[in-house]
Amino acid sequence: MRILAQAAIVPLLAAICSMVLFTKASFADIPVSEREGLIALYESTGGDAWMTNEHWLGPAGSECSWYGITCDAEHTHVLEIALEDNGLDGHIPPEIGSFLHLERLSLGLGWCCPKRSGDAWTEELERNRCFRADHATIDRETNHLVGGIPPEIGRLEELQFLNLGWNALTGPIPPEISSCTGLTHVDLSHNQLSGTIPEDFASLRNLEIFHLKDNPLSEAPIPDWLSQCSRIEVLGLEGTNRSGPIPPWLGTLSNIRMLFLASNKLTGEIPAEIGNLTPFSIYLDDNMLTGPIPEELFIGSLYVLDISDNRLSGPIPVEIEQLGYMLTLSLASNALSGPIPVEITHFCSEWELDLSFNALYASDPSVRNHLDLRCPGWDLTQTVPPHAVRISPSSDHSVAVTWQPILYSSSPGYYEIFFSERPDGPYSLAGTTDSKWNNSFAVDSLPAGAESYFRIRTVSLPQPFNQNELASDPGDVCGCFLNPVLPCDCDSDYSVSIGEVQHGVNMFLSTESPSCGADGDGNGTVSLGELQKAFQAFLSPCSCLAAGVN
C-alpha cells in the first residue's frame, strides 16, 4: 500500500512543478537594471518613511506588486511609477534612466492628475483649480524631492507623462528631456528650477499639458517654439519670469483650454488674436500689460478671465455681454475708467466679479443697483471726482472751493482743482491738495468781476493694491461770479425758498454789474418771473452767470 501511495504522489508533484514552471515562464522577471533602479529610488527618497511602501524590496519577481508600480501584461517591464503625495524626501537617482519602457513617471502632486469622470465640466474645473493652486490652498502631504532633475530622464524615450511638480528641485531643466518626443504631459511646476526653458523642447510636438508655474527661471520671452505645439491644451508659464509682449501666435493654438501667464513681466497690449481661442480660463493677472481691453477677449466659452493687476486703461467694452455663464471675472487694480456698461447687468448672480481699484463709476441706476447687490462695496475703491462741490466767493479776487471727499480717501493721492473763465475751457491747474482727505481749497488772484469756472479731478497714487497712478474723469463744471454774495452749490438737488430767491437775486443785482442786467443805480427791479428765471440760471449748471437776466 505504501508503495502504491508513493507512486500516486510522484505524478502529483510533477504536475505541481509543471504549473510552477509554467507560471514562472508566463510572468518573467523584470530586468535586473529595472529592479536596481526601483531600489535606488526607494533608498534615495527615504522609502522606509514613505506614507505607503507596501511590498517594496520584496524578492525578485515581486516588483510589479510594489505600491505605485505598474508593469506590462507579461511583467517584463515597468510602465508606470506613480508615487505622488507619498512623502518622498530626497533626490531622484540617476538610475531613473533604467526604465526604457516607462510611459508614466509621477513623483509630484496627485491632485493635478484627475481621473476621468465622464463629466467634462467637473474635469475642467478640477484641472483649473489644480493648475492655479498654490501652497496655501493645498491641504495634502506632498513629496519633497531636492537636487537636480537627472538628465538620464532623457533615456526614457517611451515616456508620455512626466510629473515632478510640487517639490523642491533645483538647477536647470535638462535639455535631454527633449529626447522623449512622445511626451504629452510635462509638469515641473512649484519647484526652484533656474536657467532657461530649453530650445530643444521644440521637438516635443505632442505636448498637451506644459506646466512650469512658480519656478525662478531666467527672464525671457514666451518661447516661440510653443507655436508648433498645436495639440497643447494647458499652457502654464505663470511665475516663470516671462517678459516682453504676448505673442499673437498664441491665437493659433486652437486647442488651448487653459492659459496661465500670470505673475510675469509681460508688457504691451493684449493681442486681439486671443479671441480666436475657445478657452475655459485665461489668467493674465499681475503683469505690466497696457492699452485697452480688446473686445475680442470677451469669448463666450470663457468661465474664468483674470486680467487684474495690470496697467490696462480705457472703458470696459460693451462686448462684455458676450460672456456666458462665468465663474470669475476680475478686472481689478488697473487704470480702467468711465461708466460701467449696462450690459454688465445681464450676468448670472453666481459670478465672482471684481472691479475694485479702478476709476469706474455707475451712471446708470440699474448698473448701480445690480453692483450694490452683487458686489457690495464695489465703489469703495474707485477713483472718481468728488461730489457736493460748492463755490463760495470770498472776495472779488478769490473763492473757496469745497466738496465731499470721495469714499476712497484713505490711500495716497490728492485732488486737482482746475480753473477757467469759460465753462468750455480751456482749463488750467489752479492747485492741488495735500491728500484725498482734504475737502476745500482756496483759489486766489482771480480776475476781478469775472466769471470763474472750476472742475475737480481725483488722483490716486500707486500703492500695494494697485501699481498705477489713477486719475478720475474731471468733475462737472461749477462756476460763480466773483462777488461775495451767495455761494454756488453744484448739487443737483439744491433748493431754496421763494424768499431766498428774491433776496438772493436782489443782492445779486445790487452789485451794479452791467453783465448781470443791473440798471446801474443799485436799485434794479425785476418781476417774480424774472427773479425765478435769474435764480434758476444762477444754479444751472451751478454757474452764477450761466444765463444772466434778460
TIMIBA-982895 format. One record per residue (C-alpha): x, y, z. Coordinates in Angstrom, 3 decimals, padded with zeros to 6 digits. Example, Ala and Ser with C-alpha at 12.3 -4.5 7.8 and 13.67 -1.06 7.14 Angstrom:
NODE,east,north,up
NODE,012.300,-004.500,007.800
NODE,013.670,-001.060,007.140
This chain:
NODE,east,north,up
NODE,000.000,000.000,000.000
NODE,002.815,002.387,000.890
NODE,004.477,001.752,-002.483
NODE,001.201,002.429,-004.283
NODE,000.724,005.719,-002.347
NODE,004.209,006.898,-003.190
NODE,003.595,006.015,-006.803
NODE,000.479,008.203,-006.784
NODE,002.296,011.153,-005.235
NODE,005.021,011.310,-007.865
NODE,002.689,012.365,-010.717
NODE,001.039,014.922,-008.425
NODE,004.380,016.539,-007.564
NODE,005.315,016.579,-011.215
NODE,002.079,018.361,-012.067
NODE,002.688,020.966,-009.378
NODE,006.230,021.574,-010.595
NODE,004.914,021.898,-014.111
NODE,002.406,024.544,-013.002
NODE,005.102,026.498,-011.177
NODE,007.396,026.375,-014.168
NODE,004.528,027.434,-016.458
NODE,003.665,030.367,-014.195
NODE,007.311,031.392,-013.967
NODE,007.616,031.258,-017.712
NODE,004.387,033.195,-018.223
NODE,005.384,036.043,-015.868
NODE,009.093,036.607,-016.339
NODE,011.094,038.851,-014.023
NODE,011.691,042.474,-014.948
NODE,015.309,043.205,-015.956
NODE,017.832,043.463,-013.150
NODE,018.548,047.057,-014.172
NODE,014.917,047.992,-013.562
NODE,014.847,046.270,-010.170
NODE,018.041,048.083,-009.201
NODE,016.528,051.356,-010.413
NODE,013.487,050.877,-008.166
NODE,015.676,050.031,-005.168
NODE,017.828,053.144,-005.847
NODE,014.689,055.289,-005.937
NODE,013.486,053.795,-002.650
NODE,016.772,054.340,-000.877
NODE,017.445,057.856,-002.195
NODE,013.989,059.154,-001.239
NODE,013.628,057.715,002.253
NODE,011.422,054.779,001.318
NODE,011.228,053.481,004.893
NODE,009.376,056.711,005.825
NODE,007.022,056.828,002.846
NODE,003.346,057.074,003.642
NODE,002.842,053.780,001.801
NODE,005.625,051.345,000.812
NODE,003.653,048.119,000.610
NODE,005.601,045.142,-000.832
NODE,008.658,047.251,-001.641
NODE,012.032,045.488,-001.509
NODE,010.312,042.122,-001.898
NODE,012.081,039.228,-003.636
NODE,012.963,039.265,-007.305
NODE,009.844,038.776,-009.389
NODE,007.601,040.689,-006.953
NODE,008.399,044.180,-008.259
NODE,005.161,044.539,-010.197
NODE,003.225,044.219,-006.924
NODE,005.130,047.036,-005.213
NODE,002.983,050.030,-004.317
NODE,002.783,052.548,-007.185
NODE,004.408,050.276,-009.769
NODE,002.589,049.099,-012.884
NODE,004.112,046.646,-015.343
NODE,003.096,045.343,-018.738
NODE,000.846,042.301,-019.003
NODE,003.763,039.873,-019.054
NODE,005.509,041.557,-016.097
NODE,008.631,042.061,-018.182
NODE,008.993,045.851,-017.862
NODE,007.913,048.681,-015.595
NODE,005.486,051.001,-017.418
NODE,004.463,053.361,-014.632
NODE,005.953,054.742,-011.404
NODE,003.197,056.650,-009.559
NODE,004.339,057.773,-006.096
NODE,002.705,061.175,-005.901
NODE,001.679,062.564,-002.495
NODE,003.606,059.774,-000.753
NODE,006.150,061.590,001.400
NODE,009.203,061.033,-000.803
NODE,012.111,063.018,000.652
NODE,015.474,063.106,-001.085
NODE,016.792,063.209,-004.617
NODE,015.889,061.438,-007.839
NODE,018.710,058.953,-008.560
NODE,020.355,058.716,-011.988
NODE,019.163,055.105,-012.134
NODE,015.776,056.572,-013.071
NODE,017.073,056.265,-016.641
NODE,016.973,052.461,-016.381
NODE,013.303,052.153,-017.288
NODE,013.499,052.171,-021.058
NODE,009.841,051.196,-021.448
NODE,008.482,053.627,-018.843
NODE,005.426,055.576,-020.002
NODE,004.435,057.467,-016.843
NODE,006.649,058.944,-014.129
NODE,004.643,060.761,-011.447
NODE,006.517,061.938,-008.358
NODE,004.637,065.201,-007.885
NODE,001.153,066.238,-006.805
NODE,-001.561,063.689,-007.500
NODE,-004.338,066.260,-007.474
NODE,-003.058,067.540,-010.801
NODE,-003.784,064.175,-012.380
NODE,-007.577,063.960,-012.010
NODE,-009.193,060.726,-013.023
NODE,-011.548,060.708,-015.974
NODE,-015.055,061.088,-014.576
NODE,-017.045,061.324,-017.774
NODE,-018.191,064.786,-016.702
NODE,-016.223,067.239,-018.846
NODE,-017.240,070.239,-016.724
NODE,-016.062,068.606,-013.484
NODE,-012.764,067.573,-015.050
NODE,-012.131,071.065,-016.446
NODE,-012.957,072.688,-013.132
NODE,-010.731,070.290,-011.201
NODE,-007.805,070.855,-013.541
NODE,-008.275,074.599,-013.432
NODE,-008.210,074.613,-009.619
NODE,-005.118,072.443,-009.557
NODE,-003.088,074.403,-012.071
NODE,-003.994,077.674,-010.347
NODE,-003.363,076.381,-006.805
NODE,-000.551,077.468,-004.519
NODE,000.845,076.040,-001.297
NODE,-001.714,077.932,000.783
NODE,-004.579,076.099,-000.914
NODE,-003.146,072.562,-000.831
NODE,-004.332,070.526,002.144
NODE,-002.436,067.314,001.495
NODE,001.012,065.847,002.026
NODE,003.310,066.412,-000.928
NODE,006.677,064.984,-001.806
NODE,009.888,066.866,-001.069
NODE,012.376,065.946,-003.737
NODE,015.519,068.068,-003.820
NODE,018.547,068.442,-006.038
NODE,018.540,068.454,-009.802
NODE,016.436,066.654,-012.360
NODE,018.753,063.880,-013.616
NODE,019.477,064.204,-017.344
NODE,019.157,060.410,-017.526
NODE,015.395,061.000,-017.828
NODE,016.196,061.732,-021.460
NODE,016.795,057.993,-021.951
NODE,013.097,057.258,-021.325
NODE,012.092,057.506,-024.966
NODE,008.711,055.859,-024.351
NODE,007.785,058.416,-021.689
NODE,004.448,060.161,-022.223
NODE,003.670,061.573,-018.776
NODE,006.190,063.392,-016.540
NODE,005.002,064.898,-013.264
NODE,007.697,066.255,-010.936
NODE,005.730,069.267,-009.731
NODE,005.317,070.495,-006.150
NODE,008.781,069.527,-004.952
NODE,011.955,071.500,-004.204
NODE,014.002,070.571,-007.246
NODE,016.777,072.962,-008.246
NODE,019.117,073.585,-011.142
NODE,018.354,073.800,-014.861
NODE,015.717,071.964,-016.826
NODE,017.676,069.213,-018.597
NODE,017.529,069.655,-022.378
NODE,017.866,065.863,-022.605
NODE,014.142,065.618,-021.819
NODE,013.580,066.734,-025.406
NODE,014.550,063.182,-026.473
NODE,011.256,061.977,-025.002
NODE,009.361,063.061,-028.112
NODE,006.230,061.157,-027.087
NODE,005.644,063.384,-024.048
NODE,002.124,064.759,-023.818
NODE,002.165,065.900,-020.174
NODE,005.062,067.794,-018.566
NODE,004.550,069.244,-015.067
NODE,007.623,070.738,-013.414
NODE,005.694,073.419,-011.536
NODE,006.278,074.694,-007.992
NODE,009.991,073.929,-007.792
NODE,013.118,076.072,-007.666
NODE,014.316,075.399,-011.180
NODE,016.553,078.007,-012.798
NODE,018.013,078.838,-016.174
NODE,016.086,078.794,-019.426
NODE,013.357,076.741,-020.995
NODE,015.444,074.597,-023.376
NODE,015.029,075.429,-027.063
NODE,015.459,071.698,-027.690
NODE,011.924,071.282,-026.338
NODE,010.790,072.302,-029.830
NODE,010.869,068.568,-030.561
NODE,008.006,067.972,-028.099
NODE,005.288,068.422,-030.712
NODE,002.832,066.127,-028.908
NODE,002.566,068.284,-025.780
NODE,-000.937,068.689,-024.408
NODE,-000.018,069.976,-020.945
NODE,003.093,072.087,-020.312
NODE,003.121,073.406,-016.758
NODE,006.118,075.242,-015.276
NODE,004.373,077.570,-012.821
NODE,006.344,079.188,-009.991
NODE,009.937,078.498,-010.964
NODE,012.550,081.313,-010.833
NODE,013.706,080.828,-014.408
NODE,015.835,083.369,-016.249
NODE,013.929,086.333,-017.642
NODE,012.982,085.635,-021.244
NODE,010.054,085.927,-023.679
NODE,007.435,083.234,-024.155
NODE,009.272,080.593,-026.250
NODE,008.438,080.769,-029.950
NODE,008.771,077.005,-030.326
NODE,005.464,076.624,-028.496
NODE,003.764,077.927,-031.643
NODE,004.442,074.480,-033.183
NODE,002.668,072.621,-030.356
NODE,-000.753,072.612,-031.971
NODE,-002.135,069.972,-029.584
NODE,-001.455,071.926,-026.403
NODE,-004.445,072.303,-024.079
NODE,-002.878,073.699,-020.894
NODE,-000.051,076.223,-021.070
NODE,001.196,077.135,-017.610
NODE,004.001,079.705,-017.578
NODE,002.757,081.632,-014.547
NODE,005.517,082.998,-012.328
NODE,008.382,081.975,-014.620
NODE,009.879,085.418,-015.384
NODE,008.357,085.723,-018.857
NODE,008.895,089.208,-020.297
NODE,008.098,091.103,-023.464
NODE,004.785,091.077,-025.319
NODE,002.210,088.310,-025.509
NODE,002.841,086.825,-028.977
NODE,-000.140,086.961,-031.349
NODE,000.592,083.375,-032.475
NODE,-000.983,082.177,-029.221
NODE,-004.259,082.758,-031.029
NODE,-003.390,079.946,-033.458
NODE,-003.226,077.277,-030.714
NODE,-006.854,076.358,-031.191
NODE,-006.857,073.525,-028.636
NODE,-005.876,075.690,-025.649
NODE,-008.344,075.320,-022.797
NODE,-006.332,076.958,-020.011
NODE,-003.815,079.766,-020.438
NODE,-001.760,080.705,-017.374
NODE,000.567,083.678,-017.965
NODE,000.051,085.499,-014.661
NODE,002.733,086.894,-012.322
NODE,005.287,087.654,-015.002
NODE,006.747,090.798,-016.583
NODE,004.693,090.794,-019.761
NODE,004.280,094.181,-021.428
NODE,002.405,095.726,-024.326
NODE,-001.224,095.257,-025.268
NODE,-003.270,092.079,-025.081
NODE,-003.354,090.799,-028.677
NODE,-006.796,090.619,-030.234
NODE,-005.833,087.221,-031.677
NODE,-006.529,085.704,-028.249
NODE,-010.151,085.977,-029.289
NODE,-009.594,083.147,-031.785
NODE,-009.352,080.666,-028.912
NODE,-012.180,078.787,-027.197
NODE,-010.658,078.536,-023.720
NODE,-012.056,077.593,-020.346
NODE,-009.840,080.031,-018.441
NODE,-007.351,082.824,-019.126
NODE,-005.068,084.231,-016.429
NODE,-003.039,087.313,-017.390
NODE,-003.073,088.976,-013.979
NODE,-000.075,090.539,-012.223
NODE,001.821,091.717,-015.279
NODE,002.515,095.121,-016.854
NODE,000.077,094.935,-019.739
NODE,-001.139,098.263,-021.130
NODE,-003.736,099.628,-023.503
NODE,-007.462,098.941,-023.660
NODE,-009.211,095.645,-023.039
NODE,-009.667,094.159,-026.524
NODE,-013.304,093.434,-027.187
NODE,-012.235,090.118,-028.734
NODE,-011.157,088.934,-025.275
NODE,-014.764,088.523,-024.181
NODE,-015.231,084.987,-025.517
NODE,-018.445,083.091,-024.972
NODE,-016.668,079.881,-023.917
NODE,-014.799,081.564,-021.052
NODE,-015.546,080.586,-017.494
NODE,-012.620,082.390,-015.885
NODE,-010.980,085.636,-017.017
NODE,-008.473,087.333,-014.740
NODE,-006.661,090.393,-016.120
NODE,-006.278,092.173,-012.786
NODE,-003.117,093.881,-011.530
NODE,-002.030,095.323,-014.852
NODE,-001.940,098.790,-016.403
NODE,-004.955,098.445,-018.644
NODE,-006.829,101.656,-019.353
NODE,-009.977,102.913,-021.019
NODE,-013.544,101.730,-020.530
NODE,-014.996,098.263,-020.050
NODE,-016.100,097.192,-023.560
NODE,-019.826,096.742,-024.068
NODE,-018.972,093.392,-025.676
NODE,-018.828,092.073,-022.125
NODE,-022.385,090.902,-022.753
NODE,-020.970,088.138,-024.981
NODE,-019.673,086.336,-021.909
NODE,-021.886,083.470,-020.890
NODE,-022.070,081.663,-017.579
NODE,-018.851,082.583,-015.802
NODE,-017.185,081.633,-012.567
NODE,-014.798,084.568,-012.259
NODE,-014.271,087.922,-013.934
NODE,-011.552,090.058,-012.364
NODE,-010.668,093.479,-013.791
NODE,-009.348,094.838,-010.500
NODE,-006.283,097.020,-009.946
NODE,-005.933,098.515,-013.389
NODE,-006.480,102.048,-014.690
NODE,-009.906,101.417,-016.195
NODE,-012.147,104.466,-016.245
NODE,-015.529,105.735,-017.297
NODE,-019.053,104.447,-016.815
NODE,-019.627,100.747,-016.283
NODE,-021.706,099.491,-019.243
NODE,-025.266,098.471,-018.583
NODE,-024.506,095.126,-020.259
NODE,-022.857,094.009,-017.043
NODE,-026.331,093.612,-015.527
NODE,-027.061,090.670,-017.830
NODE,-024.925,088.264,-015.900
NODE,-025.800,085.475,-013.541
NODE,-025.670,086.060,-009.796
NODE,-023.162,083.220,-009.323
NODE,-020.380,085.315,-010.816
NODE,-017.352,086.295,-008.814
NODE,-016.935,089.839,-010.101
NODE,-014.102,092.147,-009.037
NODE,-013.899,095.729,-010.313
NODE,-012.016,097.205,-007.361
NODE,-009.192,099.750,-007.514
NODE,-010.055,101.435,-010.794
NODE,-011.633,104.740,-011.829
NODE,-015.045,103.322,-012.731
NODE,-018.478,104.629,-011.864
NODE,-022.108,103.686,-012.442
NODE,-024.001,106.424,-014.267
NODE,-026.978,104.158,-014.933
NODE,-029.152,103.474,-011.843
NODE,-029.748,099.872,-012.945
NODE,-025.995,099.276,-013.035
NODE,-025.529,100.711,-009.559
NODE,-028.399,098.647,-008.160
NODE,-027.012,095.492,-009.760
NODE,-023.488,096.058,-008.469
NODE,-024.646,097.057,-004.997
NODE,-026.479,093.742,-004.815
NODE,-023.822,091.569,-006.477
NODE,-020.642,093.272,-005.258
NODE,-021.339,095.249,-002.086
NODE,-018.639,097.859,-001.591
NODE,-017.508,097.840,-005.226
NODE,-017.449,101.663,-005.182
NODE,-015.326,101.987,-002.035
NODE,-012.069,101.741,-004.003
NODE,-012.891,103.724,-007.139
NODE,-011.027,106.923,-008.028
NODE,-013.871,109.267,-009.018
NODE,-014.422,113.040,-008.850
NODE,-015.664,114.409,-005.508
NODE,-019.307,115.431,-005.226
NODE,-021.228,118.178,-003.424
NODE,-018.889,120.794,-004.893
NODE,-019.581,124.321,-003.673
NODE,-018.004,127.596,-004.793
NODE,-018.052,130.406,-002.246
NODE,-016.614,133.777,-003.364
NODE,-014.622,135.295,-000.515
NODE,-013.610,138.468,-002.331
NODE,-013.647,139.868,-005.832
NODE,-010.345,138.049,-006.420
NODE,-010.745,134.757,-004.581
NODE,-013.095,131.865,-003.915
NODE,-013.257,128.902,-001.566
NODE,-013.932,125.597,-003.324
NODE,-015.347,122.897,-001.053
NODE,-016.519,119.334,-001.692
NODE,-017.309,115.992,-000.135
NODE,-014.198,113.726,-000.203
NODE,-014.585,110.502,-002.177
NODE,-015.147,107.173,-000.437
NODE,-011.663,106.003,-001.456
NODE,-009.877,108.657,000.602
NODE,-007.565,106.516,002.723
NODE,-005.000,105.771,000.009
NODE,-002.269,108.230,-001.043
NODE,-003.418,110.850,-003.508
NODE,-004.815,114.336,-003.914
NODE,-007.354,116.499,-005.714
NODE,-006.542,118.759,-008.658
NODE,-008.546,121.972,-008.953
NODE,-008.780,123.396,-012.471
NODE,-009.906,126.946,-013.365
NODE,-011.241,128.651,-016.498
NODE,-013.037,131.879,-017.369
NODE,-015.259,129.951,-019.759
NODE,-017.350,126.860,-018.979
NODE,-016.000,125.055,-022.037
NODE,-012.364,125.842,-021.164
NODE,-009.527,125.720,-021.657
NODE,-008.839,124.870,-018.011
NODE,-005.568,125.420,-016.193
NODE,-004.419,123.886,-012.920
NODE,-005.194,126.208,-010.014
NODE,-003.665,123.936,-007.375
NODE,-003.625,120.561,-005.656
NODE,-004.475,119.378,-002.168
NODE,-002.198,117.513,000.201
NODE,-004.336,114.391,000.374
NODE,-007.706,112.933,-000.508
NODE,-008.937,113.700,002.995
NODE,-008.965,117.438,002.172
NODE,-012.353,118.927,001.457
NODE,-011.546,122.536,000.489
NODE,-009.150,124.697,-001.463
NODE,-008.731,128.473,-001.691
NODE,-008.152,129.946,-005.133
NODE,-006.676,133.475,-005.142
NODE,-005.579,136.064,-007.701
NODE,-008.611,135.561,-009.913
NODE,-009.680,138.278,-012.375
NODE,-011.895,140.772,-010.594
NODE,-015.551,140.681,-011.511
NODE,-015.087,137.835,-013.959
NODE,-016.871,134.569,-014.370
NODE,-014.950,131.694,-012.791
NODE,-015.476,128.033,-013.592
NODE,-013.956,125.095,-011.775
NODE,-013.591,121.372,-012.258
NODE,-012.039,118.904,-009.779
NODE,-010.207,115.694,-010.581
NODE,-009.084,112.991,-008.148
NODE,-005.638,111.424,-008.377
NODE,-004.729,108.176,-006.538
NODE,-001.043,107.342,-006.273
NODE,000.429,103.824,-006.634
NODE,000.091,101.653,-003.553
NODE,000.263,097.944,-002.681
NODE,-003.132,097.162,-004.176
NODE,-002.547,098.970,-007.447
NODE,000.691,099.688,-009.298
NODE,-000.927,102.500,-011.284
NODE,-001.412,106.209,-010.747
NODE,-005.126,106.734,-011.333
NODE,-006.792,109.964,-012.420
NODE,-010.559,110.284,-012.460
NODE,-012.516,111.997,-015.181
NODE,-012.820,115.721,-014.363
NODE,-015.933,116.526,-012.365
NODE,-018.846,118.609,-013.547
NODE,-018.302,122.277,-014.322
NODE,-019.108,124.522,-011.386
NODE,-018.919,128.287,-011.826
NODE,-019.533,131.512,-009.980
NODE,-019.465,135.283,-010.409
NODE,-016.784,136.841,-008.264
NODE,-018.899,138.762,-005.787
NODE,-019.105,137.726,-002.141
NODE,-022.847,137.333,-002.094
NODE,-024.204,133.790,-002.395
NODE,-022.234,130.587,-002.746
NODE,-022.711,128.460,-005.851
NODE,-023.768,124.977,-004.801
NODE,-023.259,122.393,-007.530
NODE,-025.501,119.695,-006.088
NODE,-028.322,118.891,-008.491
NODE,-030.788,118.720,-005.588
NODE,-030.004,122.213,-004.271
NODE,-033.257,124.060,-003.431
NODE,-034.231,127.403,-001.861
NODE,-037.436,129.146,-000.850
NODE,-039.091,131.934,-002.831
NODE,-037.920,134.362,-000.163
NODE,-034.341,133.229,-000.664
NODE,-034.789,133.599,-004.413
NODE,-035.993,137.167,-004.070
NODE,-033.335,138.061,-001.528
NODE,-030.558,136.396,-003.456
NODE,-031.374,137.898,-006.819
NODE,-031.905,141.372,-005.332
NODE,-028.486,141.135,-003.706
NODE,-027.068,139.772,-006.922
NODE,-028.459,142.710,-008.940
NODE,-027.353,145.286,-006.381
NODE,-023.752,144.733,-007.421
NODE,-024.310,147.146,-010.351
NODE,-022.586,144.773,-012.686
NODE,-023.726,145.504,-016.293
NODE,-023.280,141.865,-017.147
NODE,-025.869,140.963,-014.508
NODE,-028.534,143.153,-016.027
NODE,-028.407,145.764,-013.238
NODE,-029.797,149.197,-014.005
NODE,-026.602,150.880,-012.850
NODE,-028.032,152.665,-009.801
NODE,-028.021,149.727,-007.438
NODE,-031.835,149.609,-007.333
NODE,-032.556,147.063,-010.065
NODE,-036.117,145.770,-010.037
NODE,-037.455,142.700,-011.821
NODE,-040.700,140.724,-011.884
NODE,-041.197,137.495,-009.938
NODE,-040.835,135.534,-013.184
NODE,-037.526,137.240,-013.859
NODE,-036.419,136.521,-010.306
NODE,-037.171,132.832,-010.718
NODE,-035.542,132.740,-014.147
NODE,-032.462,134.524,-012.837
NODE,-032.040,132.221,-009.854
NODE,-032.556,129.085,-011.951
NODE,-029.848,130.375,-014.236
NODE,-027.755,131.099,-011.137
NODE,-027.947,127.452,-010.133
NODE,-027.733,125.763,-013.552
NODE,-025.218,124.442,-014.337
NODE,-024.006,125.632,-010.957
NODE,-022.932,128.876,-012.589
NODE,-023.914,132.231,-011.179
NODE,-023.717,133.668,-014.662
NODE,-024.898,130.705,-016.691
NODE,-027.722,132.689,-018.336
NODE,-027.880,136.147,-016.790
NODE,-031.034,138.283,-016.590
NODE,-032.515,139.322,-019.916
